[in-house]
Each structure stands twice: as C-alpha cells, then as structure tokens.
Amino acid sequence: MRKWIVRIVLGVAAVMMVGAVSSYLFIDRELTRMYGGLTEVADPALSKEGMDSYAIFHVNVLAPEGDRFLPDQIVTIRDGEIRSVGNSTTIPRGIPSLVGRDMYLVPGFTDSHVHLWESENDLLLYVANGVTQVRDMNSLPVNLRWRDEIEGSRIGPDIFAVAPQFATFGPMEGAFVGWVQHKTIVRTAEQVDKAVQDYVAKGYDALKASSYLDREGYIALSAAAAKHDIPLVGHLPVATGLEDLWASHQSEVAHVEEFVKALDREFGGYGADTAEDFLTFVRERSEDVADQMIAHDISVTSTLELIDSFQRQKSDLQTELGAAKLVYENPGIAEGTVITSRGMGWLPDVNIYRWPDQWDDDRKARSRLYWQTYAEAQHILFEAFMARGVAIMTGTDANVPVRVPGFSLHEEMAALQAAGMSPAQILASATSVPGDFMGTSTGQVRPGQKANLVLLRENPLEDIGATDAIEMVIIGGSVFNRKDLDQMLDTVKAANDASRTVPIPVAEGG
Ligand SMILES: [Zn+2]
C-alpha cells in the first residue's frame, strides 16, 4: 500500500514537472516569435568589402551648419572615414571615384528611438532607408552582439544600445514582466546600483527609466547613472513629477508625449469633459517646461507620428495598416501572441490600440476626443520646445504599431515638417543633434567624421520628402548603390512572406 502511494505521488509530481517545463518552453518560443526571432533571416548576398579609399566628386554637400549645400564638391573617404571635403577643381588621381553630379550628399540618418528586439532583418531595412545609426531603446544581449558584428563585417546601422528599462514590480509580477517584457526589475536602491554596474560592465551605452519605476528607484537610478558615468534616458516614471526630472541626471526624454503625461498628472487627470481646460493648462505650462529643458540641458525625442496615429489606429485601423509598409514589418511582431500583447501586436485581432468591438458610439466619441486632445497637447509642447531651441532628436518608436523600421523615419520627418520644423532643422534633428548627444563622430559631412552618408537625388532643404529619394548609402565607408538597397528590401519582403501566418491587409486599390 505504502509503495503504491509513493508511486502515485511521484507520478503526479513528474507529470507536473513535465507540464511546467513544456509550458515554459511553449511560452518562451511564443515570446521569441513575438519579438521577431523566428522570422526567416534575409540574405541579400551583399558584402561590406570594397574600396578602402575613394572619392565622390561633382556632388552637392550639406554644409556642416546644415543650412545649405556647397556646390560641386569632392569628398574623399579612406578606411571608413571622411578625409577631405573641397571644391571639385582638385580631383585626386589614382583612387576610384564616384560621380555625384546633380545629387545631394547628407550625413546618414539616425532614428533616436527604435526597438530592434530579435528582428534581425530590421538591420537591412534601416540601411536601405539611409538610417545609418539607431538608438535601440531596450537592448537585449543579441543586440549587443549585432552592434559588435556591425563594427566588423555585418551589414547594419551603428547601434547605440540602451539597457533594458528599469521598472518596479512585486516579486511574482516582476518575475513575469522581467521575462516577458525584457525589463530590469528593481525594488531597492542596492538592486538598482548592482544592475547599473552589471550593464556598464557589459558595455551598454545608456540606462532607461520606464514608466513603471517607483520614485525611490528613479532617484536611485539617476544617482547610479551619475556615479557610473553613463547617460540616463527614457520615460518620466508615472510615480514622479517634472520636479523630479529637473532634479535628476536624466539627459534625454524619449517622447514629447512624456510631458503630456506629466502635465496630465499635474492637472489631475483630464477627460473628454475637461479636454479644453487641459489644453489651456498645457499652453500655460509649456513655456516653463521648455525653459527648464534648456536650463537642465535635456534633449527630447520626437515620436510625433506614433502619438498622432493613436486616434487613427483606434478609429480606422484598416486604413492605417493599409498605408503602412506592412510587407516589410516582421510578421512575428505584427502578428503578436496570445501570451501578451502589451507593447506589441499590429494586426486587427491583436492591435494594442484599437477600440474594443463592444464599445458604443458615445464611448467611441469620448475616446476620440480624448486622444485628439492628447495629440494636440503634444503639438503645443513640441511648438514650445521648437520656439525655445530645445535639442530635438527624430525618433519613431519603430516596431511599435504601425511604425515600420527605416520607413518610419521618413514618415516622422514629414510629420516634423507638418509640425512647423524647417527642413534644415529636421535634417539636424536626424543627424548632427543625435550625433552630439551620443558622442559619436557622425552627423556632419566633414573630415574626421565616420563615413556614414546618404546620396539623394533631390534637395532635402527644399522639401524634406527628398530624404527617401536615395541613390546610395555609405556605412563606415562601405558603399551600397540603389540596386543593392532594393536587393535588401526584396529579400526582407520574401523572408517575411515565407514566415507569415496571418495575411496582412492590403491598401485600398493596392
Ligand atoms: Zn519605445
């Protein structure tokens, strides 16, 4: 009898163990899929090998001040660096040359807010769109590996890797959130300091505060960032106020939207009934906020188009999806997963922004007003930042619905133009401003800078829309012509098509 009881108990325990392990494996695989890691990897059969030394001549070069093109220039490049920029009258002999007649040479673009996750093909999408540098706002170990490989033979943009964002959760929820959302879970100042030390040792470039970090954790993170001499960027946690930001060592805020949220907390939480009062409050506060940004030398990343799209995704998702270059988006990310959809999920069944079907017209009308007000508040703040000369960096939140990596940078630049920025200011916000922020030798076409360059067929100072008229992209001196760039895009599209399990909506008439 005893023997049988022991056998039954052992048997039940074994079944439970197998169940736990297989659920763990199932969930882990689903997460890998959701982060894009199961999508076929594109191989465009291209190499970074090529000319070590060459010249581009008869080309219009964006002046270091960024406000005009210097006509008929010659640019020499050696070992991945710009060596000289001068008039085309002195063409050097004995090195290969590329003719840039009637074309416009600008620094490679930076998207200052992206999420690479495990979506390897994104690296090609960035290059094909002239994005030679990204700030990855929640880097995983695999992204650090790509960063290092890109310094060698791998094709991709330079990666500025921000460590997994810091958040505070209780032990059980924290374990789940840390696993599923790749966040750094901390509950004490000691844990913060230890995690920061670990990230510095691993070679991350910056630390990020999430919305879910408690106030004590935020203050500890700011202190640890200063102590270990690593930048602190990201959100302004919900548990904090603007006074905490001004008192911190944080040097960048990842969205203009963060200030809408902070002012909403000051206001006491607006709703459809108080929308106008809230906008009046934002107008009253915006100049002081901008002045404080200047006084504390804090930069802001735009992500205007993402926030403007919230209301459109809620009310008319099909049109929004139809307009996005969905064929290039990693299908794992677009399709989401049943495990968790937070922060992911683009398609109608999983879209994180769309209204629940059961909402009635009245509820939808109130929601529409709420989100229109939210976007308007963002624009009021953005205009105040522009007027005061706050350092603004172009960022898209790529891989958040419906911002397709690479393409979304050009959409963001169009949104910045619509919001009142001049083409010269927009170019700066996507080149020299982030270059200064990251301390990389990028963002200007001048000797000593890394040869990250884009050759355009049209003049972007006349219309920022010219930034996607790309003839050639140069990364660290390696040249990719239009045919190469198309090859990158075609192979990514084919890899996505082969990995897709849910059909994507097609644009009206497309
Ligand atoms: Zn983000």
Boltz pocket constraint, residues with backbone or C-beta under 6 A from the ligand:
constraints:
  - pocket:
      binder: B
      contacts: [[A, 113], [A, 114], [A, 115], [A, 137], [A, 397], [A, 400]]
      max_distance: 6.0
